Amino acid sequence: MTTGGRGTGEGGRVRRSLQVLAALWRLNVAEELQYRANFFASVLGTLFGIGTALLTLALFFRHTTRLGGWDYWEVVVLLGVFNALTGLIEAVLRPGIGELASDVRSGHLDLVLSRPVDAQAFVSFRRLDIWRLTDVALGLGLAAYALYRLGHVPSALAIATFIVAFASAAVVVYAIWVVLMSLAFWLVAVENLAVLFDALYEGARYPVSAYPGALRFLFVYLVPIAWTTTIPASVITGRVGPGIGLAAVAVAVAAFALARLLWKLALKRYTGASG
């Protein structure tokens, strides 16, 4: 009976969390829609960033024909995936959990913990920057154009596997973000842990095979950056088979479980504003 009650309680917290977040998102969207100029600023910023990245690639490929075994348009596919995933980070993660270090330092987290909701879910997804979701569309559009230039038409199975791999990549990125931001419970003097995430995530801009052996091992097995862009791009370009989708899901589940465990350990350490 006790176990069943606990399960019901956890289920209730999840439902309440979803209800609260839905209400916050509605208010957030209504607020963002008042500033439509942000949409154009976001699009222009993303186009500028993509243009700069493409120029860098073009300069690099003037001196070689391959980067880690990838040709130019294959790397552009990966760049498109990178920008799409960056859009999710900027739209969903940075506005919420990106403020965790500040919440811990100021004691504002006390207010979150006093609510009958799952603290991790609330902190992670409490705010949305909806205009940055355009980055997702622009990134996927760039990837589609690169596939056209490659003359490669993915099969329905490859597209389905790509969707699974991309969703898994989003989970992996979220898990890495949670792990790094949870360090705020131990290192409250750190001003901006998000900078550490940005430095690690930049490694996903290029194929993992382009890095030396030690970094490849790091990005595949320890900080699974390779699973965020290299694997989805490899799937949609036909470099790997659909079986990799199951591995991507397994990595995502393991990463999320580790992040959840660290979050719970971090909360036990938290003493609040009066601590």
N, C-alpha and C positions, 0 to 999 in steps of 0.2 A: 504494500500500500504506500509505503514511504517513497519507493522508487517512482511509482506512478504519479504521486503528488509532485515530486521534483520535476518529472517530465512535463506535467501540466503547467507548472510554474515557469519552466524555461520556454514552453510554447507560448504562454501568455506574454512573457517579456518580448519574444520575437514579434508577436502580433502587435503589441503596443509600440514597439520600436518602428515597425513599418507604418503604423498609423501616424505616429508623430513625425516621422521623416516625410511622409506624403504631404502632411500639412505644411511642414517647413519648405518643401520643394515648391508647393503651390505659391506660397508667399514669395519665395526667392524668384520664381519665374515671373510673377507679376511685377516685382521690383525691377528685374533686369529688362523687362519689356519696355520700361519707361526710358531706357537709355539705348535706343536702337543704334545710335552712332557707334556704340561699342562693337556692334556686329561688323561694321565696315572696318573699324580699326583692327579687329581680330583677323579678318580676312586678309587685309593688306599686310599685317605683321606676319601671318603665316606664309603668304606668297613671297614676301621678301626673304624669309628664312629658307624656304624651299629653293628660291632662286640662288641664294648664296651657296647652299649645299650643292646644288647642281653645278655651279661654276667651279667650286672646289674639286668636285669629281672630274669635271672636264679637264681641268688643269692637270690633275693627277694622271688621267688616262692619256694625256698627250705623250707621256713617257713610258707607258706600259699598256698592255691589252687586257691584263687580268689583275684582279685584287683578291688574293686568297683563293684563286681558282674561279672567281666570278667575273663575268664580263660586265661592260658598262651598264647595259640595260637591266641586267639581273640585280646589280647594286642599286639601280634606281627603284626597282620593285621593293627592295629592302628599305630604301629611304622612305618610300611611300608608307610602308607598314610602320616604320619608326614614327613618322609624323602623325599617323592615325592614332597610334598608341599614346603619343605625346598629348594629343587632343583630349583623350580620356583622362590622362593624368591632370592636365590643367583645368578641365571642366569639373571633374568629380573629386579628385583626391587632394590637390593642393589647397583648395579653399577650406577644406574641413580638417583633415588629419594633419595638414601642414602647419596648423596652429597649435598642435598638441604641446610642443615644448613651451610655448608661451602660456598655455593653460595650466601646465604643471607648475611653472615658476610663479605664476600669479595666484594660484589656488582656485582659479575659475573652474577647474575640473571638479571641485566639490559640488558645484551646481548640477553638473552632469550626473555624477554618481548618486545624487539624491533623487533623481528621476526614476520612475519604474520602467526603465528601458535598458536595453543592452548597451553598455557604455561604449564598447568598441564600435558598434554599428552607428551609434549616434555621433560620436566624434568623427568617424570616417566620412560620413555622408550627409552631414548637417547642412552643407551649403553646396550650391551648384553655380558654376559660371557657364551658363547655357550657350553663350556665344562661342566659346572655345570648342563646342561640339562640331562647329564647321571645320575645324582642323581634321576631324575624323573623315569627313566626306572628301576634303581636299587630298588627304593622304591616300585614301583608297582610290581616288580618281587618278592620282599620279601613278600608283601601282598598276592600275588597269591600262593606262596609256603605255607604260613601259612594257607590259605584256604584249600589247598590240605591236609595238616596235620590235619586240622579240619574235613576233609571228607565232606566239605560243597561245593556244586556246585550251585552258584547263578543262578537264572533264568535270562532270557533275560531282563525282566522288572527290576529286581534288578540291573543288570549291567547298564542299561540305567539310572536308578535313581541315581546310584553311580556316573556316569559321570556328571549328572546335579549337584549333591551335591558337587562333587569335584571342578567343575567349579565355583560354588557358593562360595565354601571355598576360592578359589583363589581371588575372588572379595572381600570377607570379609577381607582377609589378606591385600590386597592392600589398602582397605579403612582404616584399622587400621594404616597401615604404613603412609598413607597420613595425617591422623589426627595427629599422633604423630610428624611427620616431619614438619607439618605446625606450630607447636609450636615455630619453629625457628624464625618466624616473630615477636614473642613476647619475646622469650628468646634467644636472639642472643648470649648470653654468654655461652650457653650450648655447650660443646665441641662435644658430640657425642650422639645425641638423638636416634641413632640406637640401642644403648645399652639398652635403655628403651624398645624398641620393642622386642629385643631378650629376655629380662627378662619376658615379658608378654607371648611371643610365646612359651617359654619353658613349660608353663602350658598345652599346647596342646599335649605334649608327652605322657600323660596318660589319661585314661578315665575320663571325668568330674565327674562321679559318685564316683571316688576315693577321691574327695576333700570334706572338711567339707561344711556344708550347706551354709555358707556365701560366700565361694569361688565359689561354684556351681552357686549361684545366680549371682555373678559377671561375671563368664565366660559364662553364658547363655544369660543374659539380658543386661549387661552394657558394657563389653568388650567381644564380642561374640566369644571367643576362642573355645568354645565347638562346634561351627558350622564348624570349620576348619578341625578337625580330628575325633572327637567322632561321629559326625553324619554320615559322609561318611563311616567310618568303621562300624558303626551300620547297615547301609543299606546293605553293601556287605556281612556282616556276618549273615544277616537275623534277627538281633535283633529288627529292626523296619521295618514297612511296607513302600511301595513306596510313600505313601501319604506325607511323610516327605520331599520329593523333592520340593513340592510347598512351604512349609515353608522355606526351605533352600534358594530358589530363592527370597522369600519375604524379608528375612533377608539380603541377598546380595544387593538387590535393596535399602533397607533402609540405609544400611551401606554406600553404594556408594553415595547416595543422601546427607547424612550427611557430608561425606568427601568432596564432591564437594562444598557444602555450606561453610564449614570452609575454604576451599582453597580460595574461592572468597573473604571472609571476610579478610583473611590473606593478600591477594594481595592489598586490599584497604589500609592496614596498612603500606605496604612496601613503603619506601621513596627512595630507591635506594642508590647507593654508596655515593651520595652527601648529603643524608638525615641527 
